[in-house]
Amino acid sequence: MLVSVESQSQSESATCKEQEMLLLVNFKAGFTDSQNMLVHWNQNNTNCCKWNGITCDSLQEMIITTAPYINGPLPSELAGLTTLQTLIITGTTVWGSIPSELGNLPQLRVLDLSSNMLSGSIPRNLGRLQTLRELQLASNNLSGSIPWELGSIRRAYLVNLSNNSLSGQIPDSLANIAPSGSIDLSNNLFTGRFPTALCRLENRSFLFYLDLSENQLSGALPASLPTTTGSHEVYSYLSFLSLASNSLTGTIPSALWSNLSSLTAVDFSNNHFSGEIPTELAGLVGLTSLNLSRNDLSGEIPTSISNGNALQLIDLSRNTLNGTIPPEIGDLYMLEMLDLSYNQLSGSIPTALDDLLSLAAFNEIYLYSNNLNGSIPDAIANLTRLATLDLSSNHLDGQIPGPAIAQLTGLQVMDLSANDLTGNIPSELADLGQLATLDLSWNQLSGVIPPEIHDLSSLEYFSVANNNLSGPIPAELGSFDASSFEDNAGLCGFPLDPCSS
């Protein structure tokens, strides 16, 4: 636990006032100090500035640092420390309600009570903290609505109320907080429509982080952001925007992105958005992460996605996107993860992705549950850092390119199941020493299971079920149950029926 006032210059001669000393003694008395970390906090040591965990500066401002081993309710007596500028009590078992008396601290700049067991509502009196710059009440058990009075904290640049059980509508008064750099209201129970008032910030405000994810917001997004004097400057600073895991509907408006040139991360996943992906969104040049998964989006993937050559993550999975995979994705030289699974994409894996497949950072590709056809490209051999390759549930045909896949020495998961692959299982797969999952089931593979497969010492899941394999199962694979080998008419040996002599 940390309770502090920002100090400016340390002073060996600094002393605390008797009133402050008595308040701190009472503060200690309200907690259980199981590790005796505060044993020297007593009236016999009159200068509390020299107590364990306490430092004072020449302005008689105080830093109090105690251990995370104390628990108990938060004492209202803290409000008696009238020169307090920073109060941080985090990661402890402090419980009970937030004392409304904390709103009487005239110089408080930072209030951080996150990661505790605090309950009840946010006191309206906190709106009196006119000098507050940071308000962090995240990861508690707070409930009720955000008090309208909180909008009176006009100097705050960080407001974090995430991971609680706060409910009701997000009050328009929060738009008065300025300059507000970061607002995090995620993982609560807020209802109502997207709070457009949060975007009506004063000309001197620069919102760069807005997280409203994991709530119960509903309705459609505004067609565009409110236009105010200097609004372009306000919005151009926004770099993180998450509305994930709500119940938002309608299309993603194209005009919404005209002033958001600094966005680096957009997460609209797990909503009910429909329509096409706006080319203006896909083409934001500074994006590093774009997550639109688990919606009802349709149409083709915009070719403008290649404009964002800083993209590291693209997740468009679990929509109804159609058309082909745009070869322009191959221009995204910083891409690390691509997930296009559970869509209606068709055509072959573009040969233009050869450039993408040569990227050293690229380590996850999920194209499963689409309508892709054609063969697995040999260029996959260039994907040397690939850890996960999932091409299952498509219509891929041809043979498994064994020599190419053998180059993927870091591969941990390979799922090629439910395709139309033919030919033998390549013995080169035995070179994938880190492989933990190998699923080749539901294809038209023939021949024998290569005995070299037993060299895969890290293998935890293995299935070649529903193929046309024959011959004996290598004894070293006997640890897998019969379902891993079933529906191969010619296979025999444990755990299936014994082979005939």
Summary of the structure (lengths in Angstrom):
residues: 501
radius of gyration: 29.8
end to end distance: 72.9
largest distance: 96.1
contacts: 1740
relative contact order: 0.05
helix: 20%
strand: 26%
